[in-house]
């Protein structure tokens, strides 16, 4: 979060300086604060927005800081959802709580950007010109800030939500293309005026174009002493605040529904810890018509290591997703301590998971990543987090972010997040991938220690040596079926 704030502040300062130098033009070296705000929002005198390409490009350049914010944070929530959802949602049985925290972080970043951007623009203008301040000017500046905060937040969130279904690049491109079309459509106003189209029709056209609401010079207002441009258009300033607020609310609600779409998590639950069994009865799962789990039945007890051996694509990872509650099955039943998954609880109440190709937040350090995950359940603190990091052979004081870790370090950290809360069930999918010989030996010892603690450990691997050394019982999987089980391969 600190890194993101630094990025936002830097973008805000650079954008404010560029906009002040490029677009704030006083008369005789003197400018009033209301006029400065009007020019900042796209007005220079009465903004005609003709079909002149230069005018359109100039307007889009004024909007460039907002485009940059959408680009930078347009995949923040999406990235968190995809990159670390396995480790977040296996701990947090309330997706809306997670979603709410992500919303607050986005709002915080958008507000910081807008405040830094406007402050820098004003300061840069004061250093160059004589700016006449007034109460009405500050009110108008506040209205401008509020409108852009709402629009920017809505668009950033919209890109994130669309990205969940169509990918981040396609989502950003779609939103930007729509914005460009709306901006270009503003040039039609002059054409409509020359055609002597009724003013009411022009006003409706403006009202329906979201970009038009950001141009303060096209509004009327009775806010104290504020004199807006002598405009023939009649957008209402209050309306232009309410409309983005409404869009914002609708987008947030739709986002909440989308985040909950898979219905993985329902409610928070606490359970006592004692000897328990994980049982699967005849579970089936198809994805896009292909059977990935076929009539699988298992019975496993705490204090044992169960190995699942098979080639890549045999169904090991999907089985772990189903047993943990991260993926719903089509038929069959899964029980944990005589309570049924997806009926009595949404995910196993005490579990740690390592799934192949699932990562952590790239811009957080190891400690920051694990502290974020730990606070979702609130059962451990910083001391336990640092102990888990040390157990896997990493240094809690390392200030490098996860994205700068080597493959082996990344693997060690995701194993640390799986064991740090001392869960009853630990599911490890290819835990020794990316580790050197010494690292493999250390992780095998750690797995044995967790078994001695009393955890139920599920170990998936295509490495036969892992099965021989660690597993008390081995299941051979092929094409989503259990082909054979025994004490050895």
N, C-alpha and C positions, 0 to 999 in steps of 0.2 A: 504493500500500500504506500509506503514512503517513496519507493521508486516511482510509482505512478503519479504521486503528487508532484514530485520533482519534474517529471515530464510535462504535466499539466501546466505548472508554473512557467516552465521554459517556453512552451508553446504560446501561453498567454502573453508573456512579455514580448517575444519576437513578433507576434501577430499585432499587438497593440502599437508597437513602434512602426511597423510596416504600414498599417492602416492610417495612422496619424500622418506619416510622411506622404503617403500616396493619395489620400482622399479627403483630408480635412483642409478646407480652403476658406480662410476668413476674408472679410472685406476690409481693405485698408489696414490689415494687421490686427483687427479686432473681431472677435467672434463671441456671441452669447452662448451660454451653455445649451439652451434649447436648440439653437441652430447647429451646434456641434453634434448633438444627439441625432438630429434629423439627417445630417450628412453621414453620420456613422451608420444609420439604418438604411441608407441607400438613396436619400433625398438630397438633391442639390438645387435649392430653389424648388420649383415644381417639377418633380420627376416625370417626364413625359413617357419614357420608355418606348421610343419609336422602334421601328424595325432595324435601326442602325446597329450593325454588329458590334461597333466599338462600345456603345452604351450597354449592350447585353454583357459583353465581356467584362466591362467595368463593374457592373452590378455583381456578376459572379465572383469577381476578385474580392469584392467587399465581403462576400459570404465565405471566402476561402478558409478563414480560421474555423468556422463551424464545420466545413467539409473535413478539415484535418482532424477535428475532434471525433467526428463520426468514423473516420478511417482508423484512428488510434484505438478507440474504445468500442468500436462496432463489433468486436468479437470477444470482449472481456467476459461477459456472462456465459456466452457460448463456449469459450475456451475452458472456463471453469466447469461448466456442465459436462463437457466431453472429456476433458483431460483427467479430472479427478473425481468424477461422479461416482465411480466405484467405491472410493474410499470415504467420500462424504456420505452418500446415501446408505451405505452399509452401517453407518453409525447414527445417522440422524433420521428418526422415523417421522419426520415432519418436514416435507419438502418446502412448504410455504414459509417456514421459519428460515430456511436457507435462502429461499428466493427473496424474502424481505430484507435480509442482511445484504444480499447482492444489490438490491435496489437502493438501499441507503448508501452503499459505497459509490454507485454510479451517480446518484444525486449529489453526493459530496464532491466528487470530481468535477461534475458539470458546473456546480456553483463556484468552486475555486477557480476554474478556468474563466468563467464569465466575469468574476470580480477582478481577477488579475488583468484580464484583457482590457476591460473598461478603465480600470485605474491607470494602467500603462498608457492607454490612448489619451486619457485626460492629462496625465502628467507630461507626456511628450508634447501635447498641444500647448500646455501652459508654458513650457520652456521655450517654445518658438513664437507664440503669439500672446496677445492680451485676451484672456478669457473672462467674460463678465458672468459671474455666477448669480443664480437666483433660486428661490425656493421652487418655483415652477419648473426650472431646468432640472433640478435634482429629482423631482417627481417624474418628469418625463424620462430621465435616465433610469430610474427605477422600473418604469413600465417597459422600457426597451430591454433591460436586463431580465425581467420576469418573462417576457414573451420569448426571448431567445433561450433562456434556461429550459422553459417548458418544451419548446420545439426541439432543441438539441437532445434533451433527455428522451423525448418520445422517439426521435429518429435513431438514436444510439440503441435504445432498447428494441426498437423494431428490427434493426439489422441483426441484433443478437438472436432474437426469436426466430426470424426467418432463416438464419443460419442453421438452426437446429434441424430444419427440414431440407434446405436446399444447399447448405454449405456457406461458409463465410464470404468467399469471393463473389459468388452469385448474389448473395443477399445485399452486400455493399453496392454492387453494380446496379442492382434493381432499384434500390432506394435513391442512388445518385442520379440514375437516368430519369426517374419520376421527378426529382427535384429540378433537373435541368429542363425538362419539358414544361413544368409549371413556370419556371423563370422565363423561358422563351415565350410562353403564352402571354406574358404580361405585355409584350410588344403589340399584341392585337388591340390593346386599348385605344391606341392612336387611330388605328384603322376604323374601329367602331365609332369613334368620335367623328372622324371625317365623313363617315357614312351617315352621320346625323341619327345614329341609333339612340333610342330613348335612354336617358340617364339611368333610369331604374334598371334597365337591362344590363348596362355597364356595371352598375353597383352589384348586381347579382353575380355577374361574371367574376368580379373581384372577390366577392364574399366566398365563392366556391374555390378560389385559388389560394391554397395555404401560404404560398410565398408572399402574396400581396399583403397579408396581415403583418408581415415583418417590416413593411415600409411605413414608418410613422407619418411621413408626409402625406399619405393618402387617408388620413384619419381626421375626424373632428373630435374635439374634446373641450370640456369646460373646466379642466383641471387648473384651478387658481389662475395664475398669470400667464399660463402657457399659451403662446400664439403659434398654432401649427401653420404649415404652409397654406396659402390661400388656394386650397384645392377644390376642384369641382367634384371630386369623389367624396363619398359619404360613408366610408367605413367607420365604425364606432370603436373607439379605443378599448372600452370595457369589453365589447364583444370579441375583439381580437386577443384579449387575455383569456376570456372564457373558452373560446374555441380550442386553442392548444391545450388548455387545462382538461377539457373534455376528451380530446384525443389521447392525452396522456393517461387519464384514468382508464379509458377503454383498452389501451395498449397494455397497461399494467395488469388489468383483469384477464385479458386474453393470454398474457404471458403466464399468469398463475395457472390457468386451465391447461396450457400447453405443458408446463413443467410437471403437472400432475397427470398427464395424459396416460402414462403407462400404469398408473394406479399401483405403484410399488410400495408406497409408504402410507400408512393410515394414522397411527397414533403412537405416542410414546408409551413404552411399557418397561417395567422393571421386573426381574425374576431373581429368585434365590439361586445360589450356586451350590450344587451337589452333583453326585454321579448322574449323568444324563446320557440319553441315546438320541442319535439322529437316524431316523428311519425314512426310507423312500419306498413307496408301494406302487409299482407299475406306472412309472411316470413317462409321459410322452410329450414331445414338443416338435412342432413343425414351424419352419420359417420360409415364407414364400413358396409353399408347397413341398419343400424338402424336409424330410424327417431328420432331425438332428439328435433327438433322444428317443430311443425306441424300447419301451417296456423295461425300464431299469428299476430294479428293486435292490435296496441296500439296508443293512442294519449295522450301525457303528456306535461304539461306546467311547466315553472319555478315557484318557490315559493310554490311548493307542494311536499308532500311525497307520493310516490306510493309504496304500499306494495305488495310483491310477496310471497305468502304463499304456501308451499307444502312440501312434504316429501323429504328426501335426494334422489337425482337421478331423481327428477321430471322435471328438465330442467331449474331451476332458474339460476344456474351459467352459463350454455351455452347461455341462453338468454342475460345475461349481457355481455358475450364475444362478442356476435353478435352485440348488440346495441352499444358497445364501438368501434367496428371496429377491435378488436383483432382476430375475426374469421369471415371469409366470409360466407355468406349465399348462398344456392343453387338457390333460387328464392325468389321473393318479393323485396321490396324496404324499405330503412330506410332513413328518412329525418331529418335533423337538421336545423331549420330556413330556410326551403324551399330549402336547398341544399342537394344533395344525397350523402350518405356515399359510399365510394369506387369509386365515379366518380368525385365529386368536392373536396373531401379530403379523406384521407386514414383512419384516426381515428378521433373521435370527437375532435375538436381543443381545447376545454377547459373542461377537465374532471379529476376527481379523482376517483380511483378505489380501492376497497378492495375485493379481491377474496379469498375464502376459500382455504387453503393449499398453497397459494403463499406467499413466505417469502422475506426477504431482505438479504444483504450480511452478512454472519455470522462473518466475521473477521473485520467488521467496527463497530464503536460505533453508537449510535442513531443519533447523529449530523452528523457524517461522511456519514452515509447512506443517510440521507435526503439532505445534501449538494450536494452529487453526483447526486441525482435525480433532484434537483433544477437547477443545472447548465446545464441540458439538454435543458431546455427551456429558462433559463436566465431571468425569470421575477421576481424572489425574491432572497434575499440574506440570510446571516446567521441570521440576526435579526428575519426575518419572520419564518425561520426554528425553531429557539429556541422558538419563541412564540407558534408555532403549537405543539411542544413537551410539553410545559407547559400546553397548553389547554387540552391535553389528560391525564394529571396527572403524567408526567414523568419529570425527572430532566435533563436539557440539559448538565449539568456538569458531568453527570455519565460517567465514563471512561470504563465501561464494554462493551464488544462487544456484538452484537446482538445475537450471538450464546450462550451467557451466560445468556440471559434474561429468565425470567419465561414465561409461556404461555400467561399469562395476559399482561405482559409488551410488548411482541411481538405484541399482538393484538392492544394494544394502539398505538404502533409506526407505524404500517401499516395504522391505521386510521389517524394518524398525517400526513403521506405522502399524504393521499387522500385529506386533507383539506387545506394544507399549502399554496397552490397557489390560494386559493379562486376560485375554478373552477365553471363553470356554471352548470355542471352536476356532481353529486356524486353518484356512485354506490357502495352500501355496501352489501356484501354477508356475512350473519351471523356475523354482527359486534360485538355482545355481547358474542360470543363464548370465553370461557376461562376466563371470567371476574367474579369477585365476585359480591355480591349484590350492594355494594357501587360503584364499577366500572361500572356496568350496568346502574345505575342511572346517573352517570356522563356522560357516552357516549350518553344516551338518551337526556340529556340536551344539549349536544353539537350538536346533530342532529337537535334539535329544533332551535338552534341558526343559523345553516346553512340554514335552511328553511326561517327564518326571514331575513337573508341576501339576499334571492332571488334565492337560488340554487334550481335546480330540483333534487330531491333526489329519488333514486330507492333503496328500502330496501328489501332484500331477507332474509327470516327467516322461520324456522319451529316452532318458538316460538310465540304462539298466543298472548301472552301479549305484545310483541313488536308491533304487528299489531294493537291491540286495542289502545295502548297509542300513537303511532306515526303516523300511516298511515291515510292520508286523503281519500285515495281510495285503496281498496284491490283487487288484482287479485289472484284467486286460480288456481294453476298450477298442472297438473297431466299428466304424459306421454307426456310432451312437448306441451301440449295444454292449452289454457286458458279456464278453465271450467266455471268460474263464476267471475263476478266483482261486487263490491258494496262498500259502505262506511264502512262495517264491515263484519266479517267472518260469 
